[in-house]
Amino acid sequence: MRRRVLLAALSASLSLSGCIDDSSGEDPPTEQQPVDGTDTGTAERTADEPATGSTPEITVRDVTLQYGLVGLSDDAIYVDQHETAFVVADVAVEGDVLRDAFELRVDDAAVTASDPDARYRHRSDEDDWYDGDGRGALLISPSQSGLEGEPPELRLSWPGGEHALDDGLAERLVRGPPTFDATVDAPAEVPADEADGEHEVTVEATNRGDGSARFLAGVNRTGPQIAYTTVERLTALVDPGETVTVSLSDDWMGPPPAERVGDGESDVTYELAWNGGFDSTEIRVV
């Protein structure tokens, strides 16, 4: 088994999202790499019209494939629809192009970008869903029917232009939902005089499948002074058989009430919900 350590949580700039996350150098090459014609010299994918001030310019900056979406309720992050595939594309548009003008071409079939539910955005996300101009995330769910066999050709298209997606995304789409084992861990006990401030939580996720897959999760906390709160959304592309370790820093903002210190009962619980399972760990303040 190989192990990869990530020094900080990989927060999505989306889904995460279920959301957008950039394809860093730590990710395997099966993840779609950013495409920016201005920075890389690759021609921007724009409408095939004369260059005028009103002609939209469209840049596909990043594309990911994931199973499930990270949702946000009033006080918890969770993963929904973990057996459903979602393509998330980060696009920048100079001009006006309606969201439903974008389509994911799956061979000869076409799936229109959907109008996503706002609950799939974390309140700390800097970027939002694409809503007709500027920069944002497109959410598209390709059908799983008829995808057995050879990986399909995947293209993000719009009137007058398109962008071919990496073959690795198509291969992951055909393989179906991923299989992960995951755990959340923290010290079993914390001295009361050290309760105020930052505390480290560790999440480990192992890809048990036979191909690269995206791990998607949310971490929540109960205690020591709050009934329930969100901590972090996590996402990482993991090779088969590989384990990734994510270290989180979480501020408790003080110990529990004095009468609860050292009573033998749990004072803090961390919960991990991922695309396929759930785990938790308890901490006593002594």
SULWO-V82157 format. One record per helix or strand. SS is the DSSP state (h for helix, s for strand). FROM is the first residue (numbers start at 0). TO is the last residue. If there is no record, write none. Layout:
ss:SS from:FROM to:TO
ss:SS from:FROM to:TO
This chain:
ss:s from:1 to:5
ss:s from:31 to:31
ss:h from:36 to:39
ss:s from:56 to:71
ss:s from:76 to:93
ss:h from:98 to:100
ss:s from:102 to:105
ss:s from:108 to:111
ss:h from:117 to:119
ss:s from:128 to:128
ss:s from:133 to:139
ss:s from:153 to:157
ss:s from:160 to:163
ss:h from:166 to:174
ss:s from:179 to:184
ss:s from:188 to:189
ss:h from:191 to:193
ss:s from:197 to:206
ss:s from:212 to:221
ss:s from:228 to:237
ss:s from:241 to:250
ss:h from:257 to:259
ss:s from:267 to:273
ss:s from:276 to:284
